[in-house]
Amino acid sequence: MRRITRCIAGGLALLLGLVTSSMSATYHVRSGATGTGSGADWNNAYPALPTTLSRGSTYYVATGTYGGYTFNTTESGTNLVIVKKATLLDHGSNTGWNDSYGTGTALFTNYWRITRGYFVLDGQVGGGSGSWTNGYGFKIQSLSKVNFQPGISISTQRKHVTLRHFEVEGNGGDGNGGGGGQANDALDIGIDTDYTTVSYAYLHDAGRCLIFGHGHNMFFEYVYGGKFESTDIEHAEIASLWAALPPTTVCTNVTFANCVWSHMEGTGGLIMFADGVKVYGNVFYRPANVTFPVAHGCISTWVNAGGVFARARIYNNTFINLGSSFPAFNFSFGESTPDIQVMNNVFYNCRVDFSKVAQHNYNLFINTSGATAGSEPNGAVGSSTIFNDYLALNFTLKSNTVAGTNLGAPYNFDPNATARTTWTRGAYEFGSGAGVPLQIQRNGNQLVFSWPNGPATYQLCATTNMALATWIPLTNTPTLITGFWNVTLPASSNPRQFFRLQKQ
């Protein structure tokens, strides 16, 4: 039985059909391997990823230290190359296997370059609630303060690149290194790229932006953003998103879901020229004993003629302890900012400015400056004691808020996959606990779904259209085997199929 992937219940980026339809060969990579180097098993593993990879194949990488790598295998239709961190449960061949190969991290001591499309690079473990900053299967370093390089870069016009369960460590700050050109960004997503998915990542200590992105259909979920550097020359932010130098084009269809952002300076947080924006389930917070330098907001735009921030849905986010001078938003910068909706958010100890926000309502205000609960028909007030322990990255709530408004899918699950039944305001539904891991394995022409038994009951759901996000409950009755619920389904020929667990 071969494990395909692992996601938290309610995760939104499981592109199953493309993955399962293209598997044909399995290879193994282990630092220090001394066998034939054929990659056929762990005795004869490649000592490093080979220069050219095989389309339609999967490469398992053992714990160890490796150099940087360029993913440049020529595309062949929609055939994927899949590179996965070997784990105890999913490691390809058992021949020559040692459990030490599957525990710990595969460390790449230099940057990754992705110059072709249709890659899935999956560290398999780490990230999300309980391991926001640790336990990642892949770690990529770009530490040079002389040769300013992004940790991971995706070349212009590349399509269908998926990155999961990985950490990127930058050079910790390099003064004015890179300026307005190439710099030590954690992620650099090239102009006119399409369908880039980033899931379960820890980005930190970047010499400039955490995300420097210029594509379309970019999807970021369960990303923890750590420290980055901004200078008078570099003008960094968490995410700098524009499709080309303004005012020509903008990014289209950009989503930030269920992320945690712990540092802002320079221009600020998620700064973009974009049309079709979803920002939901995120937490923007200031850690203890940290002062944010002056910035223009957690979500904002630049001052540019023709700058566009349009069709934005900013729902069920939490803004914590940013300070009275630090704004949650600043859309007054942008020239064209139509159809912005800000609903069901929690604002605690920060400044709120609804300039150019077309519609805002059902938000919760705790010690805010600027806008207050009285600025909207269904605004509400709350107490700072509502949070369980946000300084320990526990952003769940001690008590419920006044109910927000039902926003429907895909906003109807919180980051821990708890269904929004009372529509608690903020990122986390009241009563939300840890997410439930959903494991998906392939056994011949069948898929086996399993999740741990617990006090709550879950139902497996599927969809083929993430744009509509209509989740259809499956009628298959799960069976309980050695503490895990199991459902077996035939492998689908549909090129895009998504699954999640729904709490009953």
Residue pairs with C-beta under 8 A, 6 or more apart in sequence:
1 441
1 442
1 443
1 448
2 90
2 92
2 441
2 442
2 443
3 87
3 89
3 90
3 439
3 440
3 441
3 442
4 16
4 19
4 20
4 440
4 441
4 442
4 447
5 14
5 16
5 19
5 122
5 124
5 164
5 440
6 124
6 125
6 437
6 438
6 439
6 440
7 13
7 14
7 199
7 437
7 438
7 440
7 500
8 128
8 129
8 222
8 416
8 417
8 435
8 436
8 437
8 438
9 417
9 435
9 436
9 437
9 438
9 451
9 458
9 500
9 501
9 502
9 503
10 413
10 414
10 415
10 416
10 417
10 418
10 435
10 500
10 501
10 502
11 199
11 221
11 222
11 417
11 438
11 500
12 219
12 221
12 257
12 410
12 466
12 469
12 498
12 500
13 162
13 164
13 197
13 199
13 219
13 221
13 498
14 440
14 497
14 498
14 499
14 500
15 162
15 197
15 496
15 497
15 498
16 440
16 447
16 492
16 497
16 498
16 499
17 492
17 493
17 494
17 495
17 496
17 497
18 78
18 80
18 160
18 495
18 496
19 80
19 82
19 120
20 442
20 447
20 491
20 492
21 493
21 495
22 55
22 56
22 78
22 79
22 80
22 82
23 56
23 57
23 58
23 82
23 442
24 54
24 56
24 57
25 54
25 56
25 57
25 58
26 57
26 58
26 59
26 60
26 92
26 93
27 39
27 40
27 46
27 54
27 57
27 58
27 59
27 60
27 92
28 39
28 40
28 41
28 42
28 44
28 45
28 46
28 59
28 60
28 62
28 86
28 91
28 92
28 93
29 39
29 45
29 46
29 47
29 48
29 49
29 59
29 60
29 61
29 62
29 66
30 42
30 45
30 46
30 47
30 61
30 62
30 64
30 101
31 47
31 48
31 62
31 64
31 65
31 66
32 47
32 64
33 42
33 43
33 44
33 45
33 46
33 47
34 47
35 43
35 44
35 45
35 96
36 44
37 44
37 45
37 46
37 47
38 44
38 46
39 45
39 46
39 50
39 59
40 93
41 92
41 93
41 95
41 96
42 62
42 91
42 93
42 95
42 96
42 97
42 98
42 101
43 95
43 96
44 96
45 62
45 96
48 66
48 67
48 69
49 59
49 61
49 66
49 69
49 83
52 72
52 73
53 59
53 71
53 73
53 81
53 83
54 73
54 81
55 73
55 74
55 75
55 76
55 79
55 80
55 81
55 118
56 76
56 79
56 80
56 81
57 81
57 82
58 82
58 83
58 84
58 92
59 81
59 82
59 83
59 84
60 84
60 85
60 86
60 90
60 91
60 92
61 83
61 84
61 85
61 86
61 106
61 138
62 86
62 91
62 101
62 102
62 106
63 86
63 100
63 101
63 102
63 103
63 104
63 105
63 106
64 101
64 106
64 107
65 107
65 109
66 106
66 107
66 108
66 109
67 108
67 109
67 110
68 108
68 109
68 110
68 111
68 112
68 113
68 140
69 108
69 112
69 113
70 112
70 113
70 114
70 115
71 81
71 83
71 112
71 113
71 114
71 115
71 116
71 119
71 121
72 113
72 115
72 116
73 81
73 116
74 116
75 116
75 117
75 118
78 118
78 160
78 495
79 118
80 118
80 119
80 120
80 160
81 118
81 119
81 120
82 119
82 120
82 122
83 119
83 120
83 121
83 122
84 90
84 120
84 122
84 123
84 124
84 137
85 105
85 106
85 122
85 123
85 124
85 125
85 137
85 138
85 165
86 92
86 101
86 102
87 102
87 124
87 125
87 137
88 99
88 102
88 103
89 102
89 439
90 124
90 441
91 97
91 101
91 102
105 123
105 136
105 137
105 138
105 139
105 167
106 123
106 137
106 138
106 139
107 139
107 141
108 138
108 139
108 140
108 141
109 141
109 143
110 141
110 142
111 140
111 141
111 142
111 149
111 150
111 151
111 152
111 153
112 121
112 140
112 151
112 152
112 153
113 153
113 155
114 121
114 152
114 153
114 154
114 155
114 158
114 161
115 155
115 158
116 155
116 158
117 158
117 159
117 160
117 161
118 159
118 160
118 161
119 160
119 161
119 162
120 162
120 164
121 138
121 161
121 162
121 163
121 164
121 166
122 137
122 138
122 162
122 163
122 164
122 165
123 136
123 137
123 138
123 164
123 165
123 166
123 200
124 137
124 164
124 165
125 135
125 136
125 137
125 165
126 134
126 135
126 136
126 137
126 165
126 166
126 167
126 200
126 202
127 135
127 136
127 165
127 199
127 200
127 201
127 202
127 222
127 224
128 200
128 222
128 415
128 435
129 415
129 416
129 434
129 435
130 434
132 202
132 224
132 260
132 393
133 202
133 204
133 224
133 226
134 202
136 165
136 166
136 167
136 200
136 201
136 202
137 165
137 166
138 165
138 166
138 167
139 166
139 167
139 168
139 169
140 151
140 152
140 166
140 167
140 168
140 169
141 151
141 168
141 169
142 149
142 150
142 151
142 168
142 169
142 170
142 171
142 184
143 169
143 170
143 171
143 172
144 171
144 184
145 171
145 174
145 175
145 177
145 184
145 207
148 171
148 174
148 177
148 178
148 182
148 183
148 184
148 207
149 182
149 184
150 182
150 183
150 184
150 185
150 186
150 187
150 188
150 212
151 168
151 169
151 170
151 184
151 185
151 186
151 187
151 203
151 206
152 163
152 166
152 168
152 186
152 187
152 188
153 187
153 188
153 189
153 190
154 161
154 187
154 188
154 189
154 190
154 193
154 196
154 215
155 190
155 193
156 190
156 191
156 192
156 193
157 190
157 191
157 192
157 193
157 194
158 190
158 193
158 194
159 193
159 194
159 195
160 194
160 195
161 193
161 195
161 196
161 197
162 196
162 197
162 199
163 187
163 196
163 197
163 198
163 199
163 201
164 197
164 198
164 199
164 200
164 201
165 199
165 200
165 201
166 200
166 201
166 202
167 201
167 202
167 203
167 204
168 186
168 187
168 201
168 202
168 203
168 204
168 206
169 204
169 205
170 184
170 185
170 186
170 204
170 205
170 206
170 207
170 228
171 177
171 184
171 205
171 206
171 207
172 205
172 207
172 229
173 205
173 207
173 229
174 184
174 207
174 229
175 231
176 231
176 232
176 233
176 234
177 183
177 184
177 207
177 208
177 234
178 184
178 207
178 208
178 234
179 233
179 234
180 233
180 234
180 235
182 188
183 207
183 208
183 209
183 212
183 234
184 206
184 207
184 208
185 206
185 207
185 208
185 209
185 210
185 211
185 212
186 203
186 204
186 206
186 209
186 210
186 211
186 228
187 198
187 203
187 210
187 211
187 212
187 213
188 212
188 213
189 196
189 211
189 212
189 213
189 214
189 215
189 218
190 214
190 215
191 214
191 215
191 243
191 244
192 214
192 215
192 216
192 243
192 244
193 214
193 215
193 216
193 218
194 215
194 216
194 217
195 216
195 217
196 213
196 215
196 217
196 218
196 219
197 219
198 211
198 218
198 219
198 220
198 221
198 223
199 219
199 220
199 221
199 222
199 223
200 221
200 222
200 223
201 222
201 223
201 224
202 223
202 224
202 226
203 210
203 211
203 223
203 224
203 225
203 226
204 210
204 224
204 225
204 226
204 227
204 228
205 226
205 227
205 228
206 227
206 228
206 229
206 236
207 228
207 229
207 234
208 228
208 229
208 230
208 234
208 236
209 228
209 236
209 237
209 238
209 239
209 240
210 225
210 226
210 228
210 238
210 239
211 220
211 238
211 239
211 240
211 241
212 239
212 240
213 239
213 240
213 241
213 251
214 241
214 242
214 243
214 244
214 251
215 243
215 251
216 243
216 251
216 252
216 253
217 252
217 253
218 241
218 251
218 253
218 254
218 255
219 255
219 257
220 239
220 255
220 256
220 257
220 259
221 255
221 256
221 257
221 258
221 259
222 257
222 258
222 259
222 415
223 256
223 259
223 260
224 259
224 260
224 261
224 262
225 238
225 259
225 260
225 261
225 262
225 263
226 262
226 263
227 262
227 263
228 236
228 238
228 263
228 265
229 236
230 236
230 237
230 265
230 266
230 267
230 293
231 266
234 266
235 266
235 267
236 265
236 266
236 267
237 264
237 266
237 267
237 268
237 269
237 270
237 271
237 295
238 261
238 263
238 264
238 268
238 269
238 270
238 271
239 256
239 269
239 270
239 271
239 272
240 267
240 271
240 272
241 251
241 254
241 270
241 271
241 272
241 273
241 274
242 250
242 251
242 272
242 273
242 274
243 249
243 250
243 251
243 252
243 273
246 273
246 302
246 304
246 305
246 306
246 307
247 304
247 305
247 306
247 307
250 273
250 274
250 275
250 308
250 310
251 272
251 273
251 274
251 275
252 274
252 275
252 276
253 276
254 272
254 274
254 276
254 277
254 278
255 277
255 278
255 279
256 270
256 278
256 279
256 280
256 282
257 278
257 279
257 280
257 281
257 282
257 410
258 280
258 281
258 282
258 414
258 415
258 427
259 281
259 282
259 283
260 282
260 283
260 285
260 393
260 395
261 269
261 270
261 282
261 283
261 284
261 285
261 298
262 285
262 286
262 287
263 290
263 292
264 284
264 292
264 295
264 298
264 322
264 326
265 292
265 293
265 294
265 295
266 293
266 295
267 295
267 296
267 300
267 302
268 295
268 296
268 297
268 298
268 300
268 330
269 284
269 295
269 297
269 298
269 299
269 300
270 279
270 298
270 299
270 300
271 296
271 299
271 300
271 301
271 302
272 301
272 309
273 301
273 302
273 304
273 307
273 308
273 309
273 334
274 308
274 309
274 310
274 312
275 308
275 310
275 311
276 310
276 311
277 309
277 310
277 311
277 312
277 313
277 314
278 312
278 313
278 315
278 410
279 299
279 312
279 313
279 314
279 315
279 317
280 313
280 314
280 315
280 316
280 317
280 410
280 411
281 316
281 317
281 411
281 414
281 415
281 427
282 317
282 318
282 427
283 317
283 318
283 320
283 390
283 395
283 427
284 298
284 317
284 318
284 319
284 320
284 322
284 328
285 318
285 319
285 320
285 321
285 322
285 390
285 395
286 292
286 320
286 321
286 322
286 323
286 326
287 391
288 391
291 323
292 322
292 323
292 326
294 325
295 326
296 327
296 330
296 333
297 326
297 327
297 328
297 329
297 330
297 353
298 319
298 322
298 326
298 327
298 328
298 329
299 314
299 328
299 329
299 330
300 327
300 329
300 330
300 331
300 333
301 307
301 309
301 330
301 331
301 333
301 334
301 337
302 333
302 334
303 333
304 334
304 335
305 335
306 335
306 336
307 333
307 334
307 335
307 336
308 334
308 335
308 336
308 337
309 331
309 334
309 336
309 337
309 340
310 336
310 337
310 338
310 339
310 340
311 338
311 339
312 339
312 340
312 341
313 341
313 343
313 411
314 329
314 340
314 341
314 342
314 343
314 345
315 341
315 342
315 343
315 344
315 345
315 407
315 411
316 343
316 344
316 345
316 404
316 407
316 411
316 414
316 420
316 425
316 426
316 427
317 345
317 346
317 426
317 427
318 345
318 346
318 348
318 395
318 426
318 427
318 428
319 328
319 345
319 346
319 347
319 348
319 350
320 346
320 348
320 349
320 350
320 387
320 390
320 395
321 348
321 349
321 350
321 390
322 328
322 349
322 350
322 351
323 349
323 350
323 351
324 349
324 350
324 351
324 369
325 351
325 369
326 350
326 351
327 350
327 351
327 352
327 353
327 370
328 345
328 347
328 350
328 351
328 352
328 353
329 342
329 352
329 353
329 354
329 357
330 353
330 355
331 337
331 340
331 355
331 356
331 357
332 353
332 355
332 356
334 356
337 356
338 358
339 358
340 356
340 357
340 358
340 359
341 357
341 358
341 359
341 360
342 354
342 357
342 359
342 360
342 363
343 359
343 360
343 361
343 362
343 363
343 404
343 405
343 407
344 362
344 363
344 404
344 405
344 407
344 423
344 425
344 426
345 363
345 364
345 425
345 426
346 363
346 364
346 366
346 382
346 401
346 425
346 426
346 427
347 363
347 364
347 365
347 366
347 368
348 366
348 367
348 368
348 382
348 384
348 387
349 366
349 367
349 368
349 384
350 368
350 369
351 368
351 369
351 370
352 363
352 365
352 368
352 369
352 370
352 371
352 372
353 370
353 371
354 360
354 371
354 375
360 371
360 375
360 376
361 376
361 377
361 378
361 379
361 405
362 376
362 378
362 379
362 380
362 404
362 405
362 425
363 373
363 376
363 379
363 380
363 425
364 373
364 379
364 380
364 381
364 382
364 401
364 402
364 425
364 426
365 371
365 372
365 373
365 379
365 380
365 381
365 382
366 381
366 382
366 383
366 384
366 386
367 384
372 379
372 381
373 379
373 380
373 381
378 405
380 401
380 402
380 425
382 401
382 402
385 398
386 397
386 398
386 399
386 401
387 394
387 395
387 396
387 397
387 398
388 394
388 395
388 396
388 397
388 398
395 427
395 428
396 416
396 428
396 430
396 432
396 433
397 424
397 426
397 428
397 430
397 432
399 430
400 422
400 424
400 430
400 431
401 424
401 425
401 426
401 430
402 425
403 422
403 423
403 424
403 425
404 423
404 424
404 425
405 423
406 412
406 420
406 423
407 423
409 468
409 469
409 470
409 471
410 466
410 469
411 420
412 419
412 420
413 419
413 420
413 500
413 502
414 420
414 424
414 427
414 428
414 429
414 432
415 427
415 428
415 432
415 435
416 428
416 429
416 432
416 433
416 434
416 435
417 435
417 436
417 500
417 501
417 503
418 428
418 429
418 431
418 432
418 433
418 503
419 429
419 502
419 503
420 429
421 429
422 429
422 430
423 429
424 430
433 456
436 451
436 452
436 454
436 456
436 458
436 501
437 451
437 452
438 449
438 450
438 451
438 499
438 500
438 501
439 449
439 450
439 451
440 447
440 448
440 449
440 499
441 447
441 448
441 450
442 448
442 491
443 488
445 490
445 491
446 488
446 489
446 490
446 491
447 488
447 489
447 490
447 491
448 486
448 487
448 488
449 460
449 486
449 487
449 488
449 489
449 499
450 484
450 485
450 486
450 487
451 458
451 484
451 485
451 501
452 483
452 484
452 485
453 480
453 483
453 484
453 485
456 503
456 504
457 503
457 504
458 485
458 501
458 502
458 503
458 504
459 473
459 474
459 501
459 502
459 504
460 473
460 474
460 476
460 478
460 487
460 499
460 500
460 501
460 502
461 471
461 472
461 473
461 474
461 499
461 500
461 501
461 502
462 471
462 472
462 474
462 497
462 498
462 499
463 469
463 470
463 471
463 472
463 497
463 498
464 494
464 496
464 497
464 498
466 496
466 498
471 500
471 502
473 502
474 487
474 489
476 487
476 488
476 489
477 487
478 485
478 486
478 487
479 485
479 486
479 487
480 486
